[in-house]
Amino acid sequence: MKTIVLIGTSHTYQRADKQCPPGGAQAFQRFLAEACFQYGIQTVAEEMNEQALEEVARKESIPQQVANDLSLKHRFCDPNRAQRAHLGIQTDNQIEVDRFCDPTISQDEVARRKRESLMRRELYWLDRLRTVPESEWPILFICGADHVKSFPTILEERGVIVEHIADDWSP
């Protein structure tokens, strides 16, 4: 059976960006490494893409470093801006701006658009994970804390076992 070990957190820890508290990135790195050993992880995957790292002047994410340090596979799963535009995925902020510019858009419509974009994005992650060979499972998947309720549902509906070990990890 395919298993994903799920960790929700802030992208600040994934990227070790300027908002990351002192020692936060190192603590996250240790937490991920321990999870890899505990669950026999073969691949580390994450809600992240190269473009997002470049924007904060990082060459690697913390999960990517852990995968490299442990000689595990690594996979970015989040679409970049061009891919999001092509897939019709909007951020919550983009949807709110649309409503601001067009007051005829109801709050119900805003909520529907947000749910739809979230689902499209998570289905994109699923497509990225489907291409991981059987020999490279189980997978440790790191995502924003706002996905820890919805993404497991998508995975479980498709027969993936989800071990949920952190809703919103912080040191």
Buried (B, 14 or more C-beta within 10 A) or exposed (E): EBBBBBBBBBBBBBBBBEEBEEEBBEBBBEBBBEBBEEBEBBBBBBBBBBBBBEEBEBEBBBBBBBBEEBEBBBBBBBBBEEBBEEBEBBEEEEBBEBBEEEEEBEEEBBEEBBEBBBBBBBBBBBEBBEEBEEEBBBBBBBBBBBBBEBBBEBBEEEEBBBBBBBEEBBB
